[in-house]
């Protein structure tokens, strides 16, 4: 399966799950209002708990998809989930999905006998917009404007890493490490391009890309250190003639590059 096919399959699965979660919320709201039709009772049983139980996993995966396919919509997508820690009150405008999942609900005003806002309506609307943003990512695959370069490149990287693993299995440790290092260098260059990070050196190294990404807040410190370790292992394979790299070290390098190429965009 190619990376393009994998993206399509994963996105389709996320959208299908999102539809189930949205249905769960909608049926809950109708039941609370006493408007749930008897014909929907069986459906409600099937989807009951889908939103509260599956949202966090859905949100994490959806963010990864949107970051790759619709990076300009990511902040908007996250805004519907995250509560503003500086807000002074919770109302229909400031209420977020995070509040709902933490059990925060609108409380009846004891003086007026009215609810201050519709918490069900607020969370359904916010999740509905998130789901529509995710669904809009599907059109990117069919649009002539969609740049498939990164997906094609990812397939190429998978092929090159497979070659590195074959070299490793046959005992060509330095060669395997060098091939993995080339993949890492190319991927970091693409990540810099994705985030608009300017690379001024004519022949930048893994360390150069890594430092630039950290300085521009693309990488956190733990990830920067992880990539730094991979760069050191690559240098051991390509430059250090004082000792031979071990099989475990080269395996760590190949596995690490595989992880970075699939999680850092």
C-alpha positions as CSV (number, residue, x, y, z in Angstrom):
1,X,0.0,0.0,0.0
2,X,1.4,3.4,-1.0
3,X,1.4,6.4,1.4
4,X,-1.2,8.1,-0.7
5,X,-3.5,5.1,-0.3
6,X,-2.7,4.9,3.4
7,X,-3.7,8.5,3.9
8,X,-7.0,8.1,2.1
9,X,-7.8,5.0,4.1
10,X,-7.0,6.6,7.4
11,X,-8.9,9.8,6.6
12,X,-11.9,7.8,5.5
13,X,-11.8,5.8,8.8
14,X,-11.5,9.0,10.9
15,X,-14.5,10.6,9.0
16,X,-16.6,7.5,9.6
17,X,-15.8,7.6,13.3
18,X,-16.5,11.3,13.4
19,X,-19.9,10.7,11.9
20,X,-20.7,8.1,14.6
21,X,-19.5,10.5,17.3
22,X,-21.6,13.4,16.0
23,X,-24.7,11.1,15.8
24,X,-24.1,10.1,19.4
25,X,-24.1,13.7,20.5
26,X,-27.1,14.6,18.5
27,X,-29.2,11.7,19.8
28,X,-28.1,12.6,23.4
29,X,-29.4,16.1,22.9
30,X,-32.7,15.0,21.4
31,X,-33.2,12.6,24.3
32,X,-32.5,15.3,26.8
33,X,-35.1,17.5,25.1
34,X,-37.6,14.7,25.0
35,X,-37.6,14.7,21.2
36,X,-36.0,11.3,20.6
37,X,-38.1,9.3,18.2
38,X,-38.7,5.6,19.2
39,X,-37.3,4.5,15.9
40,X,-33.9,6.0,16.9
41,X,-33.7,4.1,20.2
42,X,-31.8,1.1,18.7
43,X,-29.4,3.5,16.9
44,X,-28.7,5.4,20.1
45,X,-27.8,2.1,21.9
46,X,-25.2,1.3,19.2
47,X,-23.5,4.7,19.2
48,X,-23.9,5.5,23.0
49,X,-20.7,6.8,24.5
50,X,-18.9,7.1,21.2
51,X,-18.2,10.8,21.6
52,X,-16.9,10.9,25.2
53,X,-15.1,7.6,24.8
54,X,-13.4,8.1,21.5
55,X,-12.9,11.9,21.0
56,X,-9.4,12.2,22.4
57,X,-8.0,9.5,20.1
58,X,-10.0,10.9,17.2
59,X,-8.8,14.5,17.9
60,X,-5.1,13.4,18.1
61,X,-5.3,11.5,14.8
62,X,-7.3,14.2,13.1
63,X,-4.8,16.9,14.1
64,X,-2.0,14.8,12.5
65,X,-4.0,14.6,9.3
66,X,-4.9,18.3,9.2
67,X,-1.3,19.2,10.0
68,X,-0.2,17.4,6.9
69,X,-3.0,18.2,4.5
70,X,-4.5,21.4,5.7
71,X,-1.9,23.1,7.9
72,X,-3.6,26.5,7.5
73,X,-6.7,25.1,9.2
74,X,-5.0,23.5,12.2
75,X,-5.2,26.5,14.6
76,X,-8.9,26.9,13.8
77,X,-9.4,23.1,14.4
78,X,-7.7,23.2,17.7
79,X,-9.5,26.3,18.9
80,X,-12.8,24.4,19.0
81,X,-11.3,22.0,21.5
82,X,-9.0,24.0,23.7
83,X,-10.5,26.2,26.5
84,X,-8.8,29.6,27.0
85,X,-7.1,29.4,30.4
86,X,-7.4,33.2,30.7
87,X,-11.2,33.4,30.2
88,X,-13.1,35.1,33.0
89,X,-16.4,33.3,32.5
90,X,-17.8,30.3,30.7
91,X,-20.6,31.0,28.3
92,X,-21.9,30.0,24.8
93,X,-18.9,31.7,23.2
94,X,-16.1,30.5,25.5
95,X,-17.4,26.9,26.1
96,X,-15.2,24.3,24.4
97,X,-15.2,20.6,23.8
98,X,-12.4,20.3,26.4
99,X,-14.9,21.6,29.0
100,X,-17.5,19.0,28.0
101,X,-15.0,16.1,28.3
102,X,-14.0,17.3,31.7
103,X,-17.6,17.2,32.8
104,X,-18.3,21.0,32.9
105,X,-21.9,21.6,32.2
106,X,-24.1,24.7,32.2
107,X,-26.0,25.1,35.5
108,X,-29.5,26.3,36.0
109,X,-29.8,29.9,37.2
110,X,-31.7,29.5,40.5
111,X,-33.0,33.1,40.3
112,X,-34.4,33.1,36.7
113,X,-34.9,29.3,36.3
114,X,-33.2,29.5,33.0
115,X,-30.0,27.8,31.6
116,X,-27.3,30.3,30.9
117,X,-26.4,28.6,27.6
118,X,-27.0,25.4,25.7
119,X,-24.0,23.2,26.4
120,X,-25.2,20.5,24.1
121,X,-25.7,22.9,21.3
122,X,-22.3,24.5,21.8
123,X,-20.4,21.2,21.8
124,X,-22.4,19.8,18.8
125,X,-21.7,22.9,16.8
126,X,-18.0,22.9,17.6
127,X,-17.5,19.3,16.9
128,X,-19.6,19.7,13.7
129,X,-17.2,22.3,12.4
130,X,-14.2,20.2,13.3
131,X,-15.7,17.3,11.4
132,X,-16.4,19.5,8.4
133,X,-12.8,20.7,8.4
134,X,-11.6,17.1,8.4
135,X,-14.0,16.2,5.6
136,X,-12.7,19.1,3.5
137,X,-9.3,17.4,3.6
138,X,-10.7,14.6,1.4
139,X,-11.0,17.0,-1.5
140,X,-7.2,17.7,-1.4
141,X,-6.6,14.2,-2.8
142,X,-8.8,14.9,-5.8
143,X,-7.9,18.6,-6.4
144,X,-5.4,19.5,-9.1
145,X,-3.9,21.9,-6.5
146,X,-3.0,19.1,-4.1
147,X,0.8,18.7,-3.9
148,X,1.5,15.0,-3.8
149,X,5.2,15.5,-3.7
150,X,5.5,14.7,0.0
151,X,3.5,11.5,-0.3
152,X,5.6,10.4,-3.3
153,X,8.7,11.3,-1.3
154,X,7.4,9.3,1.7
155,X,7.1,6.2,-0.6
156,X,10.7,6.8,-1.7
157,X,11.9,7.1,1.8
158,X,10.2,3.8,2.7
159,X,11.9,2.2,-0.2
160,X,15.3,3.6,0.9
161,X,14.9,2.6,4.5
162,X,14.0,-0.9,3.3
163,X,17.3,-1.0,1.5
164,X,19.0,0.2,4.6
165,X,17.5,-2.7,6.6
166,X,18.6,-5.2,3.9
167,X,22.1,-3.8,4.1
168,X,22.0,-4.1,7.9
169,X,20.8,-7.7,7.7
170,X,23.7,-8.6,5.5
171,X,26.3,-7.0,7.7
172,X,27.0,-3.8,5.7
173,X,26.6,-1.6,8.8
174,X,28.3,1.6,7.6
175,X,26.4,1.5,4.3
176,X,23.1,1.0,6.0
177,X,23.8,3.9,8.4
178,X,24.7,6.2,5.5
179,X,21.6,5.4,3.6
180,X,19.4,6.0,6.6
181,X,21.3,9.3,7.2
182,X,20.5,10.5,3.7
183,X,16.8,9.8,4.3
184,X,16.9,11.7,7.6
185,X,18.7,14.7,5.9
186,X,16.2,14.9,3.1
187,X,13.2,14.6,5.4
188,X,14.5,17.4,7.7
189,X,15.0,19.6,4.7
190,X,11.4,19.0,3.7
191,X,10.2,19.8,7.2
192,X,12.0,23.1,7.1
193,X,10.3,23.8,3.8
194,X,6.9,22.9,5.2
195,X,7.3,25.4,8.1
196,X,8.9,28.2,6.0
197,X,12.3,27.8,7.9
198,X,15.0,29.5,5.9
199,X,18.2,27.4,5.4
200,X,21.1,29.7,4.5
201,X,23.9,27.1,4.3
202,X,24.7,25.8,0.9
203,X,25.3,22.3,2.2
204,X,23.5,22.0,5.5
205,X,23.9,18.9,7.7
206,X,21.5,17.0,9.8
207,X,22.7,19.0,12.8
208,X,22.1,22.3,10.9
209,X,18.5,21.3,10.0
210,X,17.9,20.1,13.5
211,X,19.0,23.3,15.2
212,X,17.1,25.5,12.8
213,X,13.9,23.5,13.5
214,X,14.4,23.9,17.2
215,X,15.2,27.6,17.0
216,X,12.0,28.1,15.0
217,X,9.9,26.2,17.6
218,X,9.1,23.4,15.2
219,X,10.9,20.8,17.4
220,X,10.7,20.6,21.2
221,X,13.8,19.8,23.2
222,X,13.2,16.0,23.5
223,X,12.6,15.6,19.8
224,X,15.7,17.8,19.0
225,X,17.8,15.6,21.3
226,X,16.4,12.5,19.6
227,X,17.3,13.8,16.1
228,X,20.7,14.9,17.5
229,X,21.3,11.3,18.6
230,X,20.4,10.0,15.2
231,X,22.8,12.5,13.6
232,X,25.6,11.3,15.9
233,X,25.0,7.7,14.8
234,X,25.0,8.7,11.2
235,X,28.3,10.5,11.6
236,X,29.7,7.4,13.3
237,X,28.7,5.4,10.2
238,X,30.0,7.9,7.7
239,X,33.0,9.6,9.2
240,X,34.3,8.1,12.4
241,X,37.0,5.6,11.5
242,X,38.2,5.2,15.1
243,X,35.7,2.4,15.7
244,X,33.1,0.5,13.8
245,X,29.4,1.1,14.5
246,X,27.6,-1.8,16.2
247,X,24.7,-3.6,14.7
248,X,22.5,-2.3,17.6
249,X,23.6,1.3,16.9
250,X,22.8,1.1,13.2
251,X,19.5,-0.6,14.0
252,X,18.7,2.3,16.3
253,X,19.5,4.7,13.5
254,X,17.3,3.1,10.9
255,X,14.4,2.7,13.3
256,X,14.8,6.2,14.5
257,X,14.7,7.7,11.0
258,X,11.7,5.6,10.2
259,X,9.9,7.1,13.2
260,X,10.9,10.7,12.4
261,X,9.8,10.4,8.8
262,X,6.3,9.2,9.9
263,X,5.7,11.6,12.8
264,X,7.5,14.8,12.0
265,X,6.0,17.0,9.2
